[in-house]
Structures are given as structure tokens and as C-alpha cells.
């Protein structure tokens, strides 16, 4: 018996609520796990905005208005422009799936169509997760790219020298967020390098991570209405397999009570109580970078109402038996204080 349009709509909606009894094994991707899409799925971990993009105010200078004076000193008051704007546009991403109403008859059985749609929907979301992960751990080629969202490498620029030397991302002469660190040197992330031959050691990389953590812990001397949103788990270190494996060895080497667990440090490595997270996509980085990311000043933001918005199923105009579903998101990343981010890599 053929399904009506309304019956198909009801069936798809029921599929999204009741996953049914049928199962399958997913081996469609190369990465073992994903960091980005899970963060996006948690609405309390992202920001929602309106308009064509985001603008934020950054105080890049202080006026030097304070001075020591004598009695009856004549006032000399100068007002300086100390605020600059960072500007980040929205970017758009989509995924979708489709099915033909006659596929029910081909599969047969009341549950087959449910499993079919479940597979198609899972496939579209896995494709989205793969794209987001690849996008986040990279950056657009240059400023002529008006489609690709800004990944982490757009905000954190590598440099072998110690200090705040992470300047403008390559291909973006106007700077990250359209604010040039050439003109405003304080708009730069922390950088350093460690000896590639030595791997992870407490006298080299770990010591430099300690210093980087202290140097990037900026605190205003006065209370100001800034953009920070929290602490604790907001601070994370992101590394590849080679680096986290060496870190686990160092962690085991300093623990005198390992017990009978053959790999007691696996999944528990932390730096100053902040999680060290293995990112499979960073295995592509041969210089073994360690990214220090403070999520209180670095965010993923969405256009309000466009947070993984799912619409359909709708009939395809030119294919009257075909229905399609679309999942859309309008988003980008934003850093409000690059000095609180850092990277150290092997050189």
C-alpha cells in the first residue's frame, strides 16, 4: 500500500523520536572522536547573536592619564581613543538527506523505512561532524574566502619565538577579526617552541607550558564589563597522539603508586588541573603543537534561530516521489582576547 504525504511526514517525525530495534555498526569515518560538534550540540556552551555578524570592543591601549602632581597643579586632561573593534561575519553550513516514498515497498516491513531514514539522517550528521572538525582545526586560505568559517588556526598563529608573537594569520593582512596585530601588538597570541629531538620533558616543554600559562593569565586591575564567561573546564590543552603519549609517559614516571593498572595515566592527563585533550585531526600536524585554549574568551556563536535548524521532510519540486530534509547552521568562531590563547610546537 502506498504511503500518503501526511503518513510519510508522521513516519519521519516518529523516526526521530523512536529509533527502533534495528542496529548497525558505523565505520564510515577515520577519526576516533570529535571535539567540535558535541560542543555545538550543547546550547549552554555556545552563544547566540543576531545581525550579519559580531562586533566586539577591545581596549588596546591605556591613555596614560595618571600622573604625580604638586599642590595647585594646573589640570591637563587629554581624552584618548583606546577602543578598537573586532569584526567577525557569519558563515553558513548545511547537511541534508533524502528518500523516495517507494523505498518502503522495496525494503518491505513496517520497520525497514524507519531504519532507512535513521541511517540517512545519521549519515548526514556524521558528514557534518567530519566537516566541522576539519574546519575548526584549520583556517580559511586567505581573506578572499567568504564561505569558510574561521578555525582555531585563524586565531592562534604559530611562531618559534617566545612571547606574544602570534600575529596576523597568513593571508589576512588586516588581522584576525579585522584588527591587525602589526598596528596593535597586544592583539597577538602567545608562542614558543620546544626541542623536537627531546620530545616531552619536564625541563623543556612542561616548563615552557608553565610559563605560557602564567603569561597568558591576564587579569584587569579594575572591574570591567568584559566578555569572559567562566573558568575551570573552560581551559583546555589540545594535542596530537605523539604528544599525549609522551605526556602519559611523563605522568607515569612521576607517580609512585601506579598499582596494577598497566596504563594508569590514559584519559586522565591534566596540566594544572586543566584537561589535556587528544585531537585526532592534530595528527596531521607534524610539528606536534600544544594549543592552550581558554574557552572563556574563545567561543562558537550562532545566528539566533539557526542552531542546527532541521526542516522537512519536504517534497522535491522536480521529483514528486522524493522527500528531503535539511539541517542548517549559521555560525563562526570568535576570540575576544588573543593574549589568553597560546601555542608551543616542536622545532
C-alpha positions in Angstrom: 0.0 0.0 0.0 1.4 3.4 -1.0 2.0 6.0 1.7 0.4 9.4 1.6 2.3 12.6 2.1 1.0 13.1 5.6 1.8 9.5 6.5 5.4 9.9 5.4 5.8 13.1 7.4 4.4 11.4 10.5 6.7 8.4 9.9 9.8 10.6 9.7 8.9 12.5 12.8 8.3 9.3 14.7 11.7 8.0 13.4 13.5 11.0 15.0 11.9 10.2 18.4 11.9 6.4 18.4 15.0 4.9 16.9 13.6 1.4 16.7 15.2 -2.0 17.3 17.4 -2.3 14.2 21.1 -1.5 14.6 24.3 -1.2 12.5 28.0 -0.5 13.0 29.4 2.8 11.9 32.9 2.6 10.4 32.5 5.5 7.9 35.0 7.9 9.4 38.7 7.9 10.1 38.7 10.0 13.3 38.2 8.2 16.6 36.3 11.0 18.2 35.2 14.6 17.6 35.5 17.8 19.7 33.6 20.4 17.8 30.1 19.1 17.0 29.5 17.9 20.6 30.2 21.4 21.8 27.8 22.8 19.2 25.1 20.4 20.4 25.2 21.8 23.9 23.3 25.1 23.8 24.8 26.2 27.1 28.3 26.1 25.6 27.7 28.4 22.6 26.5 31.9 22.1 23.5 33.2 20.1 23.5 36.5 18.3 21.6 38.5 15.7 22.6 40.6 12.8 25.1 40.0 9.9 27.9 39.1 12.3 29.6 40.1 15.5 31.5 43.2 16.6 33.3 43.4 19.9 35.2 46.2 21.6 38.8 45.7 22.5 40.8 48.2 24.7 44.2 48.1 23.0 45.9 51.0 24.9 45.6 52.9 28.1 45.7 56.7 27.8 48.5 57.4 30.3 46.2 59.9 32.0 47.6 59.2 35.6 50.5 61.3 36.8 52.0 62.6 40.0 51.2 66.3 40.7 52.1 69.1 43.2 49.8 71.4 45.1 47.7 73.8 42.9 48.8 71.9 39.8 47.1 73.0 36.6 45.0 70.2 35.2 45.9 68.9 31.7 43.2 66.5 30.6 43.5 64.6 27.3 40.9 62.1 26.1 42.4 59.3 24.1 40.7 56.8 21.8 41.6 53.5 23.4 38.9 51.2 21.9 39.1 49.2 18.7 36.6 46.9 17.1 36.9 43.3 16.0 34.5 42.1 13.4 33.5 38.6 12.5 31.0 37.7 9.9 28.5 34.8 9.9 29.3 31.7 7.8 26.7 29.1 6.7 26.9 25.3 6.8 24.3 22.7 5.7 23.8 19.0 5.5 20.8 17.0 4.2 19.3 13.7 3.3 16.5 12.4 1.1 14.4 9.4 0.4 11.9 8.1 -2.1 8.5 7.1 -0.8 8.7 3.9 -2.9 11.7 2.7 -0.9 9.3 1.4 1.7 7.9 -1.1 -0.7 11.4 -2.1 -1.8 12.5 -2.7 1.7 9.4 -4.3 3.0 8.2 -4.5 6.5 6.9 -1.7 8.8 10.3 -1.2 10.5 12.5 -1.0 7.4 11.6 2.5 6.4 12.3 3.6 10.0 15.8 2.1 9.8 16.4 3.6 6.4 15.6 7.1 7.5 17.7 6.7 10.6 20.7 5.6 8.6 20.2 8.5 6.1 19.9 11.0 9.0 22.9 9.6 10.8 25.0 9.8 7.6 24.1 13.4 7.1 25.1 14.3 10.7 28.3 12.3 10.5 29.2 14.2 7.4 28.5 17.4 9.3 30.8 16.3 12.2 33.6 15.5 9.8 33.3 18.8 8.0 33.2 20.8 11.3 36.2 19.0 12.8 38.2 19.6 9.6 37.2 23.3 9.5 37.8 24.0 13.2 41.4 22.6 13.2 42.4 24.8 10.3 41.7 28.2 8.8 40.5 29.7 5.5 43.2 30.1 2.9 43.0 33.9 2.8 40.7 36.8 3.0 39.2 36.1 -0.4 37.4 33.1 1.1 34.0 34.4 2.1 32.4 31.0 2.8 34.7 29.0 5.2 34.3 29.7 9.0 37.3 30.8 11.0 39.0 27.8 12.6 41.3 27.8 15.6 44.4 28.4 13.4 42.9 31.7 12.3 43.1 33.0 15.9 46.2 31.1 17.1 49.2 31.7 14.9 52.4 29.7 15.4 55.8 31.3 15.9 59.1 29.7 17.2 60.0 32.8 19.3 58.9 33.1 23.0 56.4 35.8 23.7 53.3 37.3 22.2 54.4 36.8 18.6 51.3 35.1 17.1 50.5 38.0 14.7 48.2 38.2 11.7 47.1 34.8 10.3 48.6 34.1 6.8 46.5 35.6 4.1 44.8 38.1 6.3 46.8 41.3 6.3 44.0 43.1 8.1 44.4 40.7 11.0 42.3 38.3 12.9 38.9 39.8 13.4 39.9 42.6 11.1 42.2 44.0 13.7 45.9 44.0 12.8 48.5 42.9 15.4 51.1 44.8 13.4 49.3 48.0 14.3 48.2 46.8 17.7 50.9 44.4 19.0 48.8 43.4 22.1 46.3 41.7 19.7 48.5 38.6 19.4 48.6 35.1 21.0 51.5 33.6 23.0 54.0 31.5 21.2 57.1 29.4 21.9 58.9 26.2 20.7 60.5 23.2 22.3 63.2 20.8 21.1 61.8 18.3 18.6 64.6 15.8 19.5 63.7 15.7 23.2 60.0 15.1 22.9 58.0 16.0 26.0 60.2 16.6 29.1 59.7 18.5 32.3 62.7 20.6 31.7 61.6 21.7 28.2 58.0 21.6 27.1 56.4 21.3 30.6 58.5 24.2 31.9 57.5 26.3 28.9 53.9 25.4 29.3 54.0 26.6 32.9 55.4 29.9 31.8 52.9 30.2 29.0 50.0 29.6 31.4 51.3 32.3 33.7 52.0 34.8 30.9 48.5 34.4 29.4 46.6 34.7 32.7 45.7 38.3 32.2 43.6 40.0 34.9 42.4 43.6 34.7 43.4 45.7 37.7 39.9 47.1 37.8 36.5 45.5 37.4 35.3 45.9 33.9 32.3 44.6 32.0 34.3 42.2 29.8 33.2 39.1 27.7 34.5 36.3 30.0 32.1 33.6 30.8 33.8 31.3 33.3 36.8 29.2 34.4 37.6 25.6 35.3 36.9 23.2 32.4 36.8 26.2 30.0 40.7 25.9 29.9 42.0 23.1 27.8 45.2 21.9 26.1 44.8 20.3 22.7 47.5 17.9 21.4 48.0 15.1 18.9 48.7 11.4 19.6 52.5 11.7 19.7 52.4 14.4 22.3 49.8 13.0 24.6 51.6 9.6 24.5 54.8 11.3 25.7 52.8 13.2 28.3 51.4 10.0 29.6 54.9 8.6 30.0 56.0 11.7 31.9 52.9 11.4 34.1 53.6 7.7 35.0 57.2 8.5 35.6 56.3 10.9 38.5 53.7 8.7 40.1 55.0 6.4 42.8 51.7 4.5 43.3 50.7 3.2 39.9 49.2 0.0 41.3 48.4 -2.8 38.8 47.0 -0.7 36.0 49.3 -1.0 33.0 48.2 2.4 31.6 47.0 4.4 34.6 47.5 7.8 33.0 45.5 7.2 29.9 42.5 9.6 29.7 43.5 11.4 32.9 46.4 13.6 31.8 46.0 17.2 33.0 48.0 20.3 33.3 47.5 22.5 36.3 44.1 20.6 36.7 43.1 21.5 33.2 42.3 18.7 30.8 44.8 17.7 28.1 42.7 16.6 25.2 43.8 14.3 22.3 42.5 15.6 18.9 42.9 13.1 16.1 42.8 15.8 13.5 46.0 17.3 15.0 47.8 14.1 14.0 48.2 15.9 10.6 50.5 18.5 12.3 54.0 17.1 12.2 55.4 19.7 14.5 53.4 18.4 17.4 51.8 21.6 18.6 50.3 22.1 22.0 47.3 24.6 21.8 46.4 26.4 25.0 42.7 27.4 24.6 40.8 29.4 27.2 37.1 29.0 26.3 36.1 31.9 28.4 37.5 34.2 25.7 37.1 31.9 22.7 33.6 31.0 21.6 31.5 29.4 18.9 28.5 31.6 18.2 25.3 31.1 16.1 22.8 33.3 14.5 19.7 33.1 16.7 17.2 30.5 15.4 19.9 28.9 13.2 21.5 26.5 15.7 21.4 23.1 13.8 17.9 24.0 12.4 16.2 21.0 10.9 13.5 21.4 8.3 11.5 18.9 6.4 10.7 16.4 5.0 9.5 18.4 2.0 8.7 17.2 -1.5 11.3 17.9 -4.1 9.6 20.0 -6.8 11.1 18.2 -9.8 10.8 14.7 -8.2 7.3 14.2 -6.8 8.1 10.9 -5.1 11.2 12.3 -3.3 11.4 13.9 0.1 14.4 15.8 1.5 15.4 17.1 5.0 17.9 19.9 5.6 20.0 20.8 8.7 21.4 24.3 8.6 23.6 26.3 10.9 24.8 29.9 10.6 27.9 30.3 12.8 31.5 31.2 13.3 34.2 31.4 16.0 35.2 34.4 18.0 38.1 35.3 20.2 37.8 38.4 22.4 41.4 38.3 23.8 44.1 36.6 21.8 46.6 37.2 24.6 44.9 34.5 26.6 45.5 31.8 23.9 48.8 30.2 23.1 50.7 27.5 21.1 54.0 25.8 21.6 55.4 23.5 19.0 58.4 21.3 18.3 61.2 23.0 16.3 
